[in-house]
Amino acid sequence: MGARVLIALLAIAAGLGASRAATFEEVAARAARARSSNDIPRAMEAYREAVRLKPAWAEGWWFLGTLAYDSDHYADGKEAFSHFVRIDAKAAPGWSLLGLCEFETGDYAASLEHIQRGLQ
C-alpha cells in the first residue's frame, strides 16, 4: 500500500474518531438557544433529543410540550405533558395543558379529568 493511500486512510479514520455524540448539556443548550431565537422546529428537535438522553428531565418535557401546543401539534404535546406529569405529579399547569392537548385530539374524558386535576 502506498504511503499516500495509508495517510489518506489514517486521516479518514481520525476524522471518524473525532465525531462523537453530543452530551446532554450540549443538546439542552442547543434547544434553549433555538427556543430563544424562536426557531421552533429546531428547538423541538433538540428537546426531543435531550429527553431521549435524559428521560427524567422535566424542564425538557415542559418546553417540548409547550412548543408543541403553541404549534398546534396537540398529539406531540399530549405525549410530552404525559411524561412531564409523571415526573412532577404536583405541577398543576402540566395537568391543565395535558388536558387541553387531549381535548384538541378528541380524548374528552381524559381531558376533563386532567383539567380538573390541574384546577385542584
A tleap script that builds the chain and sets N, CA, C and O, in Angstrom:
source leaprc.protein.ff14SB
mol = sequence {
  NMET GLY ALA ARG VAL LEU ILE ALA LEU LEU
  ALA ILE ALA ALA GLY LEU GLY ALA SER ARG
  ALA ALA THR PHE GLU GLU VAL ALA ALA ARG
  ALA ALA ARG ALA ARG SER SER ASN ASP ILE
  PRO ARG ALA MET GLU ALA TYR ARG GLU ALA
  VAL ARG LEU LYS PRO ALA TRP ALA GLU GLY
  TRP TRP PHE LEU GLY THR LEU ALA TYR ASP
  SER ASP HIE TYR ALA ASP GLY LYS GLU ALA
  PHE SER HIE PHE VAL ARG ILE ASP ALA LYS
  ALA ALA PRO GLY TRP SER LEU LEU GLY LEU
  CYS GLU PHE GLU THR GLY ASP TYR ALA ALA
  SER LEU GLU HIE ILE GLN ARG GLY LEU CGLN
}
set mol.1.N position { 0.860 -1.168 0.000 }
set mol.1.CA position { 0.000 0.000 0.000 }
set mol.1.C position { 0.901 1.224 0.000 }
set mol.1.O position { 1.866 1.301 0.761 }
set mol.2.N position { 0.577 2.176 -0.859 }
set mol.2.CA position { 1.382 3.375 -0.974 }
set mol.2.C position { 1.238 4.266 0.243 }
set mol.2.O position { 0.240 4.208 0.962 }
set mol.3.N position { 2.244 5.084 0.458 }
set mol.3.CA position { 2.250 5.989 1.612 }
set mol.3.C position { 1.084 6.970 1.547 }
set mol.3.O position { 0.486 7.281 2.577 }
set mol.4.N position { 0.750 7.463 0.348 }
set mol.4.CA position { -0.365 8.407 0.217 }
set mol.4.C position { -1.690 7.766 0.596 }
set mol.4.O position { -2.515 8.384 1.269 }
set mol.5.N position { -1.891 6.543 0.170 }
set mol.5.CA position { -3.134 5.838 0.489 }
set mol.5.C position { -3.221 5.611 1.997 }
set mol.5.O position { -4.278 5.800 2.600 }
set mol.6.N position { -2.110 5.206 2.598 }
set mol.6.CA position { -2.087 4.975 4.037 }
set mol.6.C position { -2.375 6.268 4.794 }
set mol.6.O position { -3.135 6.255 5.763 }
set mol.7.N position { -1.790 7.365 4.377 }
set mol.7.CA position { -2.027 8.665 5.017 }
set mol.7.C position { -3.490 9.061 4.873 }
set mol.7.O position { -4.096 9.553 5.825 }
set mol.8.N position { -4.063 8.851 3.687 }
set mol.8.CA position { -5.472 9.190 3.458 }
set mol.8.C position { -6.378 8.352 4.356 }
set mol.8.O position { -7.327 8.871 4.943 }
set mol.9.N position { -6.089 7.070 4.461 }
set mol.9.CA position { -6.901 6.200 5.320 }
set mol.9.C position { -6.784 6.596 6.788 }
set mol.9.O position { -7.775 6.571 7.518 }
set mol.10.N position { -5.596 6.956 7.217 }
set mol.10.CA position { -5.414 7.401 8.597 }
set mol.10.C position { -6.157 8.704 8.859 }
set mol.10.O position { -6.722 8.885 9.938 }
set mol.11.N position { -6.164 9.609 7.896 }
set mol.11.CA position { -6.873 10.877 8.040 }
set mol.11.C position { -8.379 10.638 8.137 }
set mol.11.O position { -9.064 11.269 8.942 }
set mol.12.N position { -8.883 9.732 7.320 }
set mol.12.CA position { -10.307 9.407 7.373 }
set mol.12.C position { -10.651 8.783 8.718 }
set mol.12.O position { -11.649 9.150 9.338 }
set mol.13.N position { -9.836 7.850 9.166 }
set mol.13.CA position { -10.082 7.199 10.454 }
set mol.13.C position { -10.032 8.202 11.597 }
set mol.13.O position { -10.839 8.123 12.524 }
set mol.14.N position { -9.107 9.131 11.543 }
set mol.14.CA position { -9.015 10.154 12.591 }
set mol.14.C position { -10.258 11.031 12.592 }
set mol.14.O position { -10.772 11.394 13.650 }
set mol.15.N position { -10.736 11.367 11.401 }
set mol.15.CA position { -11.946 12.189 11.306 }
set mol.15.C position { -13.160 11.471 11.851 }
set mol.15.O position { -13.997 12.092 12.506 }
set mol.16.N position { -13.277 10.188 11.602 }
set mol.16.CA position { -14.398 9.417 12.133 }
set mol.16.C position { -14.328 9.319 13.645 }
set mol.16.O position { -15.354 9.369 14.322 }
set mol.17.N position { -13.147 9.183 14.166 }
set mol.17.CA position { -12.992 9.109 15.619 }
set mol.17.C position { -13.263 10.433 16.289 }
set mol.17.O position { -13.643 10.475 17.459 }
set mol.18.N position { -13.071 11.519 15.554 }
set mol.18.CA position { -13.270 12.845 16.137 }
set mol.18.C position { -14.746 13.152 16.332 }
set mol.18.O position { -15.114 13.903 17.235 }
set mol.19.N position { -15.596 12.570 15.485 }
set mol.19.CA position { -17.017 12.835 15.666 }
set mol.19.C position { -17.510 12.008 16.849 }
set mol.19.O position { -17.205 10.822 16.971 }
set mol.20.N position { -18.267 12.654 17.705 }
set mol.20.CA position { -18.759 11.977 18.896 }
set mol.20.C position { -20.186 12.421 19.137 }
set mol.20.O position { -20.645 13.428 18.596 }
set mol.21.N position { -20.859 11.672 19.936 }
set mol.21.CA position { -22.228 12.040 20.272 }
set mol.21.C position { -22.204 13.266 21.175 }
set mol.21.O position { -21.343 13.402 22.044 }
set mol.22.N position { -23.163 14.151 20.950 }
set mol.22.CA position { -23.266 15.345 21.787 }
set mol.22.C position { -23.706 14.947 23.191 }
set mol.22.O position { -24.470 13.998 23.368 }
set mol.23.N position { -23.222 15.673 24.174 }
set mol.23.CA position { -23.632 15.410 25.549 }
set mol.23.C position { -25.013 16.002 25.792 }
set mol.23.O position { -25.485 16.842 25.026 }
set mol.24.N position { -25.648 15.559 26.857 }
set mol.24.CA position { -26.951 16.102 27.224 }
set mol.24.C position { -26.873 17.615 27.384 }
set mol.24.O position { -27.748 18.335 26.904 }
set mol.25.N position { -25.840 18.097 28.050 }
set mol.25.CA position { -25.700 19.528 28.295 }
set mol.25.C position { -25.613 20.311 26.986 }
set mol.25.O position { -26.197 21.388 26.862 }
set mol.26.N position { -24.885 19.770 26.013 }
set mol.26.CA position { -24.762 20.441 24.716 }
set mol.26.C position { -26.107 20.484 23.988 }
set mol.26.O position { -26.478 21.503 23.406 }
set mol.27.N position { -26.819 19.375 24.030 }
set mol.27.CA position { -28.112 19.316 23.343 }
set mol.27.C position { -29.121 20.236 24.034 }
set mol.27.O position { -29.884 20.933 23.366 }
set mol.28.N position { -29.128 20.238 25.372 }
set mol.28.CA position { -30.049 21.103 26.117 }
set mol.28.C position { -29.757 22.576 25.832 }
set mol.28.O position { -30.681 23.377 25.692 }
set mol.29.N position { -28.492 22.929 25.748 }
set mol.29.CA position { -28.123 24.313 25.433 }
set mol.29.C position { -28.546 24.675 24.017 }
set mol.29.O position { -29.015 25.786 23.770 }
set mol.30.N position { -28.382 23.741 23.087 }
set mol.30.CA position { -28.810 23.984 21.709 }
set mol.30.C position { -30.328 24.174 21.645 }
set mol.30.O position { -30.818 25.023 20.900 }
set mol.31.N position { -31.060 23.392 22.417 }
set mol.31.CA position { -32.524 23.518 22.458 }
set mol.31.C position { -32.936 24.884 23.000 }
set mol.31.O position { -33.822 25.540 22.453 }
set mol.32.N position { -32.286 25.298 24.075 }
set mol.32.CA position { -32.618 26.601 24.678 }
set mol.32.C position { -32.298 27.748 23.726 }
set mol.32.O position { -33.064 28.706 23.626 }
set mol.33.N position { -31.171 27.654 23.029 }
set mol.33.CA position { -30.817 28.704 22.063 }
set mol.33.C position { -31.842 28.775 20.928 }
set mol.33.O position { -32.253 29.861 20.520 }
set mol.34.N position { -32.243 27.621 20.431 }
set mol.34.CA position { -33.222 27.593 19.341 }
set mol.34.C position { -34.566 28.148 19.814 }
set mol.34.O position { -35.231 28.885 19.086 }
set mol.35.N position { -34.954 27.794 21.022 }
set mol.35.CA position { -36.212 28.309 21.582 }
set mol.35.C position { -36.125 29.819 21.764 }
set mol.35.O position { -37.068 30.540 21.438 }
set mol.36.N position { -35.009 30.297 22.279 }
set mol.36.CA position { -34.822 31.736 22.498 }
set mol.36.C position { -34.838 32.524 21.196 }
set mol.36.O position { -35.294 33.667 21.162 }
set mol.37.N position { -34.345 31.919 20.134 }
set mol.37.CA position { -34.324 32.604 18.838 }
set mol.37.C position { -35.594 32.311 18.031 }
set mol.37.O position { -35.688 32.664 16.855 }
set mol.38.N position { -36.560 31.666 18.675 }
set mol.38.CA position { -37.870 31.380 18.072 }
set mol.38.C position { -37.774 30.448 16.863 }
set mol.38.O position { -38.604 30.513 15.956 }
set mol.39.N position { -36.763 29.585 16.854 }
set mol.39.CA position { -36.629 28.561 15.818 }
set mol.39.C position { -37.319 27.302 16.344 }
set mol.39.O position { -36.669 26.372 16.822 }
set mol.40.N position { -38.631 27.295 16.246 }
set mol.40.CA position { -39.451 26.267 16.882 }
set mol.40.C position { -39.133 24.856 16.371 }
set mol.40.O position { -38.958 23.957 17.193 }
set mol.41.N position { -39.051 24.621 15.071 }
set mol.41.CA position { -38.737 23.256 14.623 }
set mol.41.C position { -37.405 22.746 15.154 }
set mol.41.O position { -37.300 21.598 15.584 }
set mol.42.N position { -36.382 23.609 15.123 }
set mol.42.CA position { -35.067 23.179 15.618 }
set mol.42.C position { -35.102 22.985 17.135 }
set mol.42.O position { -34.464 22.071 17.657 }
set mol.43.N position { -35.837 23.833 17.838 }
set mol.43.CA position { -35.954 23.686 19.296 }
set mol.43.C position { -36.642 22.372 19.645 }
set mol.43.O position { -36.190 21.647 20.531 }
set mol.44.N position { -37.728 22.067 18.955 }
set mol.44.CA position { -38.442 20.822 19.243 }
set mol.44.C position { -37.567 19.607 18.961 }
set mol.44.O position { -37.554 18.649 19.734 }
set mol.45.N position { -36.846 19.652 17.867 }
set mol.45.CA position { -35.941 18.559 17.527 }
set mol.45.C position { -34.881 18.372 18.620 }
set mol.45.O position { -34.597 17.247 19.032 }
set mol.46.N position { -34.304 19.474 19.081 }
set mol.46.CA position { -33.262 19.392 20.112 }
set mol.46.C position { -33.837 18.938 21.453 }
set mol.46.O position { -33.206 18.150 22.158 }
set mol.47.N position { -35.028 19.426 21.815 }
set mol.47.CA position { -35.639 18.960 23.068 }
set mol.47.C position { -35.964 17.470 22.996 }
set mol.47.O position { -35.803 16.756 23.985 }
set mol.48.N position { -36.420 16.996 21.840 }
set mol.48.CA position { -36.670 15.547 21.693 }
set mol.48.C position { -35.378 14.762 21.922 }
set mol.48.O position { -35.368 13.743 22.613 }
set mol.49.N position { -34.304 15.249 21.334 }
set mol.49.CA position { -33.013 14.574 21.501 }
set mol.49.C position { -32.580 14.618 22.967 }
set mol.49.O position { -32.077 13.627 23.496 }
set mol.50.N position { -32.772 15.754 23.617 }
set mol.50.CA position { -32.349 15.903 25.012 }
set mol.50.C position { -33.122 14.970 25.934 }
set mol.50.O position { -32.531 14.358 26.825 }
set mol.51.N position { -34.430 14.850 25.738 }
set mol.51.CA position { -35.195 13.966 26.633 }
set mol.51.C position { -34.950 12.495 26.315 }
set mol.51.O position { -35.192 11.634 27.161 }
set mol.52.N position { -34.474 12.195 25.107 }
set mol.52.CA position { -34.028 10.819 24.834 }
set mol.52.C position { -32.769 10.527 25.645 }
set mol.52.O position { -32.591 9.426 26.165 }
set mol.53.N position { -31.901 11.531 25.744 }
set mol.53.CA position { -30.665 11.357 26.505 }
set mol.53.C position { -30.915 11.341 28.020 }
set mol.53.O position { -30.225 10.647 28.767 }
set mol.54.N position { -31.908 12.113 28.455 }
set mol.54.CA position { -32.200 12.226 29.887 }
set mol.54.C position { -33.726 12.248 30.072 }
set mol.54.O position { -34.320 13.319 30.202 }
set mol.55.N position { -34.353 11.072 30.082 }
set mol.55.CA position { -35.814 10.989 30.128 }
set mol.55.C position { -36.455 11.611 31.364 }
set mol.55.O position { -37.641 11.938 31.327 }
set mol.56.N position { -35.733 11.781 32.429 }
set mol.56.CA position { -36.298 12.361 33.656 }
set mol.56.C position { -36.162 13.881 33.707 }
set mol.56.O position { -36.391 14.479 34.758 }
set mol.57.N position { -35.798 14.510 32.606 }
set mol.57.CA position { -35.603 15.962 32.569 }
set mol.57.C position { -36.952 16.655 32.396 }
set mol.57.O position { -37.427 16.822 31.273 }
set mol.58.N position { -37.564 17.054 33.498 }
set mol.58.CA position { -38.896 17.662 33.488 }
set mol.58.C position { -38.934 18.934 32.649 }
set mol.58.O position { -39.878 19.140 31.887 }
set mol.59.N position { -37.936 19.775 32.777 }
set mol.59.CA position { -37.903 21.031 32.028 }
set mol.59.C position { -37.946 20.791 30.522 }
set mol.59.O position { -38.607 21.525 29.787 }
set mol.60.N position { -37.248 19.775 30.075 }
set mol.60.CA position { -37.248 19.449 28.652 }
set mol.60.C position { -38.621 19.014 28.169 }
set mol.60.O position { -39.073 19.435 27.104 }
set mol.61.N position { -39.291 18.162 28.958 }
set mol.61.CA position { -40.647 17.739 28.598 }
set mol.61.C position { -41.597 18.924 28.607 }
set mol.61.O position { -42.474 19.024 27.749 }
set mol.62.N position { -41.428 19.834 29.580 }
set mol.62.CA position { -42.286 21.020 29.656 }
set mol.62.C position { -42.150 21.864 28.385 }
set mol.62.O position { -43.147 22.204 27.748 }
set mol.63.N position { -40.921 22.194 28.026 }
set mol.63.CA position { -40.717 23.030 26.844 }
set mol.63.C position { -41.154 22.313 25.573 }
set mol.63.O position { -41.729 22.936 24.681 }
set mol.64.N position { -40.892 21.027 25.480 }
set mol.64.CA position { -41.339 20.270 24.321 }
set mol.64.C position { -42.863 20.318 24.223 }
set mol.64.O position { -43.416 20.480 23.135 }
set mol.65.N position { -43.536 20.178 25.361 }
set mol.65.CA position { -44.993 20.232 25.372 }
set mol.65.C position { -45.539 21.599 25.020 }
set mol.65.O position { -46.482 21.705 24.235 }
set mol.66.N position { -44.964 22.645 25.587 }
set mol.66.CA position { -45.483 23.988 25.300 }
set mol.66.C position { -45.207 24.390 23.850 }
set mol.66.O position { -46.042 25.038 23.219 }
set mol.67.N position { -44.053 24.013 23.323 }
set mol.67.CA position { -43.766 24.308 21.918 }
set mol.67.C position { -44.733 23.565 21.002 }
set mol.67.O position { -45.203 24.118 20.008 }
set mol.68.N position { -45.028 22.315 21.340 }
set mol.68.CA position { -45.975 21.534 20.531 }
set mol.68.C position { -47.369 22.141 20.608 }
set mol.68.O position { -48.045 22.290 19.591 }
set mol.69.N position { -47.795 22.489 21.816 }
set mol.69.CA position { -49.127 23.076 21.994 }
set mol.69.C position { -49.241 24.388 21.216 }
set mol.69.O position { -50.223 24.606 20.506 }
set mol.70.N position { -48.259 25.245 21.345 }
set mol.70.CA position { -48.275 26.536 20.656 }
set mol.70.C position { -48.215 26.393 19.140 }
set mol.70.O position { -48.607 27.306 18.412 }
set mol.71.N position { -47.723 25.245 18.661 }
set mol.71.CA position { -47.617 24.991 17.221 }
set mol.71.C position { -48.793 24.161 16.706 }
set mol.71.O position { -48.790 23.723 15.555 }
set mol.72.N position { -49.796 23.947 17.556 }
set mol.72.CA position { -50.967 23.145 17.196 }
set mol.72.C position { -50.632 21.688 16.901 }
set mol.72.O position { -51.328 21.036 16.123 }
set mol.73.N position { -49.587 21.182 17.510 }
set mol.73.CA position { -49.204 19.770 17.400 }
set mol.73.C position { -49.645 19.086 18.702 }
set mol.73.O position { -48.826 18.714 19.543 }
set mol.74.N position { -50.947 18.938 18.834 }
set mol.74.CA position { -51.526 18.530 20.109 }
set mol.74.C position { -51.175 17.101 20.508 }
set mol.74.O position { -51.012 16.822 21.696 }
set mol.75.N position { -51.057 16.199 19.554 }
set mol.75.CA position { -50.673 14.825 19.895 }
set mol.75.C position { -49.261 14.800 20.487 }
set mol.75.O position { -49.002 14.075 21.447 }
set mol.76.N position { -48.354 15.587 19.915 }
set mol.76.CA position { -46.990 15.676 20.455 }
set mol.76.C position { -47.011 16.323 21.836 }
set mol.76.O position { -46.283 15.906 22.737 }
set mol.77.N position { -47.852 17.347 21.993 }
set mol.77.CA position { -47.981 17.991 23.304 }
set mol.77.C position { -48.526 17.040 24.342 }
set mol.77.O position { -48.058 17.020 25.481 }
set mol.78.N position { -49.514 16.249 23.958 }
set mol.78.CA position { -50.099 15.258 24.866 }
set mol.78.C position { -49.027 14.279 25.362 }
set mol.78.O position { -48.957 13.964 26.550 }
set mol.79.N position { -48.203 13.810 24.435 }
set mol.79.CA position { -47.134 12.877 24.813 }
set mol.79.C position { -46.137 13.554 25.769 }
set mol.79.O position { -45.757 12.975 26.787 }
set mol.80.N position { -45.723 14.772 25.438 }
set mol.80.CA position { -44.731 15.470 26.264 }
set mol.80.C position { -45.286 15.765 27.652 }
set mol.80.O position { -44.605 15.532 28.650 }
set mol.81.N position { -46.517 16.278 27.729 }
set mol.81.CA position { -47.086 16.585 29.043 }
set mol.81.C position { -47.373 15.327 29.851 }
set mol.81.O position { -47.334 15.369 31.080 }
set mol.82.N position { -47.660 14.211 29.188 }
set mol.82.CA position { -47.825 12.943 29.907 }
set mol.82.C position { -46.535 12.567 30.630 }
set mol.82.O position { -46.558 12.134 31.782 }
set mol.83.N position { -45.416 12.738 29.941 }
set mol.83.CA position { -44.115 12.470 30.574 }
set mol.83.C position { -43.867 13.469 31.705 }
set mol.83.O position { -43.417 13.100 32.789 }
set mol.84.N position { -44.172 14.741 31.430 }
set mol.84.CA position { -43.920 15.791 32.412 }
set mol.84.C position { -44.657 15.517 33.726 }
set mol.84.O position { -44.058 15.612 34.797 }
set mol.85.N position { -45.949 15.178 33.658 }
set mol.85.CA position { -46.715 14.978 34.897 }
set mol.85.C position { -46.336 13.679 35.599 }
set mol.85.O position { -46.564 13.546 36.801 }
set mol.86.N position { -45.764 12.721 34.878 }
set mol.86.CA position { -45.234 11.525 35.558 }
set mol.86.C position { -44.022 11.892 36.400 }
set mol.86.O position { -43.778 11.285 37.442 }
set mol.87.N position { -43.270 12.875 35.953 }
set mol.87.CA position { -42.086 13.311 36.687 }
set mol.87.C position { -42.484 14.237 37.833 }
set mol.87.O position { -41.945 14.129 38.935 }
set mol.88.N position { -43.423 15.144 37.576 }
set mol.88.CA position { -43.855 16.120 38.582 }
set mol.88.C position { -45.381 16.104 38.678 }
set mol.88.O position { -46.063 16.916 38.054 }
set mol.89.N position { -45.898 15.177 39.460 }
set mol.89.CA position { -47.345 14.972 39.558 }
set mol.89.C position { -48.063 16.130 40.236 }
set mol.89.O position { -49.290 16.208 40.168 }
set mol.90.N position { -47.340 17.024 40.883 }
set mol.90.CA position { -47.968 18.161 41.569 }
set mol.90.C position { -48.009 19.420 40.704 }
set mol.90.O position { -48.464 20.468 41.161 }
set mol.91.N position { -47.544 19.326 39.477 }
set mol.91.CA position { -47.472 20.502 38.601 }
set mol.91.C position { -48.823 20.737 37.933 }
set mol.91.O position { -49.125 20.141 36.900 }
set mol.92.N position { -49.626 21.603 38.527 }
set mol.92.CA position { -50.970 21.883 38.010 }
set mol.92.C position { -50.958 22.362 36.557 }
set mol.92.O position { -51.802 21.921 35.778 }
set mol.93.N position { -50.039 23.243 36.161 }
set mol.93.CA position { -50.043 23.672 34.746 }
set mol.93.C position { -49.816 22.508 33.778 }
set mol.93.O position { -50.362 22.497 32.675 }
set mol.94.N position { -49.022 21.546 34.190 }
set mol.94.CA position { -48.778 20.378 33.336 }
set mol.94.C position { -50.044 19.568 33.119 }
set mol.94.O position { -50.332 19.144 32.000 }
set mol.95.N position { -50.808 19.348 34.203 }
set mol.95.CA position { -52.073 18.625 34.084 }
set mol.95.C position { -53.051 19.389 33.210 }
set mol.95.O position { -53.737 18.795 32.378 }
set mol.96.N position { -53.120 20.692 33.390 }
set mol.96.CA position { -54.055 21.506 32.608 }
set mol.96.C position { -53.708 21.485 31.123 }
set mol.96.O position { -54.591 21.322 30.281 }
set mol.97.N position { -52.429 21.650 30.800 }
set mol.97.CA position { -52.033 21.634 29.390 }
set mol.97.C position { -52.167 20.238 28.788 }
set mol.97.O position { -52.476 20.101 27.604 }
set mol.98.N position { -51.939 19.210 29.588 }
set mol.98.CA position { -52.190 17.848 29.121 }
set mol.98.C position { -53.667 17.718 28.748 }
set mol.98.O position { -54.003 17.184 27.692 }
set mol.99.N position { -54.539 18.209 29.622 }
set mol.99.CA position { -55.971 18.160 29.347 }
set mol.99.C position { -56.359 18.937 28.108 }
set mol.99.O position { -57.214 18.489 27.344 }
set mol.100.N position { -55.750 20.094 27.893 }
set mol.100.CA position { -56.051 20.878 26.696 }
set mol.100.C position { -55.601 20.151 25.426 }
set mol.100.O position { -56.301 20.166 24.414 }
set mol.101.N position { -54.444 19.523 25.489 }
set mol.101.CA position { -53.972 18.746 24.334 }
set mol.101.C position { -54.909 17.564 24.077 }
set mol.101.O position { -55.232 17.256 22.930 }
set mol.102.N position { -55.338 16.911 25.152 }
set mol.102.CA position { -56.263 15.790 24.995 }
set mol.102.C position { -57.589 16.257 24.388 }
set mol.102.O position { -58.164 15.571 23.543 }
set mol.103.N position { -58.068 17.418 24.820 }
set mol.103.CA position { -59.294 17.966 24.254 }
set mol.103.C position { -59.143 18.163 22.751 }
set mol.103.O position { -60.026 17.795 21.977 }
set mol.104.N position { -58.027 18.742 22.349 }
set mol.104.CA position { -57.794 19.026 20.933 }
set mol.104.C position { -57.645 17.759 20.093 }
set mol.104.O position { -57.873 17.788 18.884 }
set mol.105.N position { -57.264 16.645 20.728 }
set mol.105.CA position { -57.134 15.383 19.997 }
set mol.105.C position { -58.392 14.528 20.124 }
set mol.105.O position { -58.434 13.409 19.612 }
set mol.106.N position { -59.416 15.045 20.800 }
set mol.106.CA position { -60.687 14.335 20.896 }
set mol.106.C position { -60.800 13.367 22.055 }
set mol.106.O position { -61.774 12.618 22.130 }
set mol.107.N position { -59.849 13.357 22.947 }
set mol.107.CA position { -59.883 12.474 24.125 }
set mol.107.C position { -60.558 13.227 25.270 }
set mol.107.O position { -59.902 13.641 26.226 }
set mol.108.N position { -61.877 13.398 25.162 }
set mol.108.CA position { -62.617 14.295 26.039 }
set mol.108.C position { -62.684 13.826 27.490 }
set mol.108.O position { -62.603 14.648 28.403 }
set mol.109.N position { -62.830 12.533 27.717 }
set mol.109.CA position { -62.923 12.032 29.095 }
set mol.109.C position { -61.618 12.293 29.848 }
set mol.109.O position { -61.633 12.794 30.972 }
set mol.110.N position { -60.504 11.955 29.229 }
set mol.110.CA position { -59.199 12.198 29.859 }
set mol.110.C position { -58.960 13.696 30.009 }
set mol.110.O position { -58.389 14.148 31.001 }
set mol.111.N position { -59.403 14.458 29.017 }
set mol.111.CA position { -59.238 15.905 29.058 }
set mol.111.C position { -59.920 16.498 30.285 }
set mol.111.O position { -59.315 17.282 31.017 }
set mol.112.N position { -61.164 16.129 30.507 }
set mol.112.CA position { -61.906 16.651 31.651 }
set mol.112.C position { -61.226 16.270 32.959 }
set mol.112.O position { -61.064 17.103 33.850 }
set mol.113.N position { -60.833 15.009 33.067 }
set mol.113.CA position { -60.157 14.534 34.285 }
set mol.113.C position { -58.882 15.325 34.558 }
set mol.113.O position { -58.637 15.740 35.691 }
set mol.114.N position { -58.078 15.532 33.529 }
set mol.114.CA position { -56.784 16.184 33.729 }
set mol.114.C position { -56.913 17.688 33.942 }
set mol.114.O position { -56.142 18.270 34.706 }
set mol.115.N position { -57.869 18.319 33.283 }
set mol.115.CA position { -58.090 19.751 33.538 }
set mol.115.C position { -58.591 19.951 34.964 }
set mol.115.O position { -58.166 20.879 35.652 }
set mol.116.N position { -59.498 19.074 35.407 }
set mol.116.CA position { -59.981 19.178 36.806 }
set mol.116.C position { -58.832 18.962 37.775 }
set mol.116.O position { -58.744 19.647 38.794 }
set mol.117.N position { -57.958 18.025 37.474 }
set mol.117.CA position { -56.800 17.793 38.345 }
set mol.117.C position { -55.894 19.031 38.374 }
set mol.117.O position { -55.350 19.383 39.421 }
set mol.118.N position { -55.741 19.673 37.240 }
set mol.118.CA position { -54.944 20.893 37.187 }
set mol.118.C position { -55.560 22.016 38.006 }
set mol.118.O position { -54.845 22.827 38.594 }
set mol.119.N position { -56.875 22.061 38.044 }
set mol.119.CA position { -57.562 23.123 38.820 }
set mol.119.C position { -57.528 22.880 40.317 }
set mol.119.O position { -57.653 23.816 41.107 }
set mol.120.N position { -57.359 21.623 40.710 }
set mol.120.CA position { -57.311 21.295 42.137 }
set mol.120.C position { -56.000 21.752 42.695 }
set mol.120.O position { -55.741 21.578 43.886 }
savepdb mol mol.pdb
quit
